[in-house]
Amino acid sequence: MFKVYYTVDDTPHAEVFEDMSVALSATQFHRSLGRTFVTMVSENPNSIGKPGVDAVVNGKTPDGVDYTWMKRRTQ
């Protein structure tokens, strides 16, 4: 699901779309009309937790995958 938010005369409006390309077209349309605060948001229905890794124990993520990412510092 995708939502397009925009304002007309300081009044907020929202539209809901199932298809991303249609939502992007609607966003472009509202911007072309000079509407303000035009934005599009989406929600991933398959996401069940915080994005990223929230725990590493003994070099493994909660689902057992090796976690090898290291921050490289350059000087």
C-alpha positions, -999 to 999 in steps of 0.1 A, spaced: 0 0 0 12 35 -9 -1 68 4 3 102 -12 -1 132 12 -4 168 1 -19 201 12 -43 224 -5 -48 258 11 -33 244 43 -58 216 44 -42 181 44 -53 154 20 -43 118 14 -48 92 -13 -42 55 -11 -28 34 -40 -20 -3 -43 4 2 -73 37 21 -68 38 35 -103 3 49 -100 12 65 -66 43 80 -82 22 95 -110 -2 109 -85 27 125 -66 41 141 -98 6 153 -107 0 170 -73 35 186 -75 27 199 -111 -4 216 -97 18 235 -72 5 217 -42 27 219 -11 41 192 12 36 165 -14 51 132 -2 46 95 -7 50 68 19 48 30 19 46 2 44 62 -32 39 36 -57 51 63 -84 53 84 -65 79 80 -78 114 108 -61 133 131 -32 134 152 -28 102 188 -40 105 204 -63 130 193 -57 166 214 -84 183 246 -102 176 257 -131 199 289 -149 193 292 -134 158 257 -146 147 224 -127 141 192 -140 158 184 -162 127 219 -178 128 235 -159 100 272 -150 104 275 -112 111 308 -100 96 302 -63 90 329 -41 104 333 -4 103 364 5 83 381 37 94 401 58 70 425 84 80 
